[in-house]
Amino acid sequence: MHPALSLAPLTLAAVLVLSGVAKLQDTGSTFSVLRLLRLPALVTNRPTARALPVVELVTAALLLLPWRWPFLAGAVLAMGLFVAFWAVVVRAMGFDPRPTCGCFGRIGDHRINGRTVVRNTVLVALAGLTLWIGLAGTSTGELLARYTANDVWWLVLAVALAAVSVMVLGGGPAVARTTRRTGRGGAARSSSAPAPAAAATTSVPAEPDELEYVRLPIPRGVLVGRDHGTVALSSLARSQAQLLVLVNCWCGPTHEPLERLPRWRERLPQLGVQMVFVPHPFDASALDPGLSGIWWDPGSRVYDDLGVGSSPGAVLLGADGLLAGGPVNGVDGIEQFVEDIEAELAETQDATSETSAPPPGEQQGVRA
């Protein structure tokens, strides 16, 4: 058997270690993903979320052992794991909206799409090759022992190629949807700082192929606060416009907007900036107990009614009771959305200052 075949179990072991360590550091995210993937109640629980990374790490260790029977046991476990992961991802392709997969904790692209299916298909093929190696009566250790000096160079270059491929092609998730739109009517203004009618009609220039943003009434959603009190969406935006950042899991893409939340609030002092979680947020270790403006959306009612789609997403609620912008998706999309709103508010403030300024003659105390 050719020593190059050792790359199959070595690749699987590397993937399982990466996945297991990432999940082990954040079992809350794993539990959230199990729920989003709509798996049977038998496996959608916290013990499963804690056990899965342990199984992955044990499987990786077995694949690296030099003895045949432990290696074969690891090959069987790897085949079972990767076939199960493949089936779950293919099934989730039919969900609307598609959930995030959270395969590697906070690392990598968490969207479920055709690329995810191809990736998992390749991993299943490698698992099949690994199982064949085990059934043939050999192991990773035995194959590595057959390496010559030239084979070692092949291994080193293969690892280098894989690392470069990850750095070049794995630059994080692309924005799933970037409809960076704001509505007309000055809805993004704080009600405590009204602008004249001319200044109120502001919007970010539309792309040439973008349809006019249609402003709809704010849905009749209800959010739950840290004290378990409830507030209606329309009431939340009654005193000032609100930017809602919404997430439907505790996987990797949730943590970055959570970290950026204070900075977004500094950039948009005229607005309320709130973060809405579909999974229960208040007991999560990743959430600072002193952080305000955190809400729970039980049953994903608000998330679905706003049509957020992939997580994370953002929607702007106008102080006039209408949706004022969004939804946009992805951390980069939300960042651009904040920039658009910030620019619009600055234009409105400049127009207000020009309108309210006295004529030059009055400023100097000169009578006509």
ZILINGI-V621835 format. One record per pair of residues at least 24 apart in sequence whose C-alpha atoms are under 6 Angstrom apart, sorted by sequence separation. I is the first residue (numbers start at 1). J is the second residue. If there is no record, write none. Layout:
# ZILINGI-V621835
i:I j:J
i:I j:J
This chain:
# ZILINGI-V621835
i:24 j:53
i:242 j:271
i:246 j:275
i:23 j:53
i:183 j:213
i:241 j:271
i:242 j:272
i:243 j:273
i:244 j:274
i:245 j:275
i:246 j:276
i:247 j:277
i:248 j:278
i:242 j:273
i:244 j:275
i:20 j:53
i:86 j:120
i:20 j:56
i:20 j:57
i:16 j:56
i:17 j:57
i:83 j:124
i:82 j:124
i:16 j:60
i:13 j:60
i:79 j:127
i:191 j:240
i:190 j:240
i:190 j:241
i:188 j:241
i:75 j:130
i:75 j:131
i:72 j:134
i:36 j:99
i:109 j:172
i:108 j:172
i:109 j:173
i:247 j:311
i:247 j:312
i:246 j:312
i:246 j:313
i:71 j:139
i:245 j:313
i:246 j:314
i:245 j:314
i:68 j:138
i:225 j:295
i:244 j:314
i:68 j:139
i:224 j:295
i:244 j:315
i:224 j:296
i:243 j:315
i:66 j:139
i:223 j:296
i:243 j:316
i:223 j:297
i:242 j:316
i:66 j:141
i:242 j:317
i:241 j:317
i:241 j:318
i:241 j:319
i:240 j:319
i:190 j:270
i:221 j:302
i:238 j:319
i:22 j:104
i:23 j:105
i:237 j:319
i:22 j:105
i:19 j:104
i:218 j:321
i:218 j:322
i:217 j:322
i:218 j:323
i:216 j:322
i:217 j:323
i:216 j:323
i:215 j:323
i:8 j:126
i:9 j:130
i:188 j:318
i:187 j:318
i:187 j:319
i:6 j:140
i:6 j:143
i:187 j:324
i:3 j:143
i:183 j:324
i:182 j:324
i:183 j:325
i:182 j:325
i:181 j:325
i:181 j:326
i:106 j:252
i:105 j:252
i:102 j:251
i:179 j:328
i:199 j:348
i:178 j:328
i:177 j:328
i:177 j:329
i:199 j:351
i:176 j:329
i:175 j:330
i:178 j:333
i:180 j:337
i:195 j:352
i:97 j:309
i:32 j:249
i:32 j:250
i:29 j:250
i:29 j:251
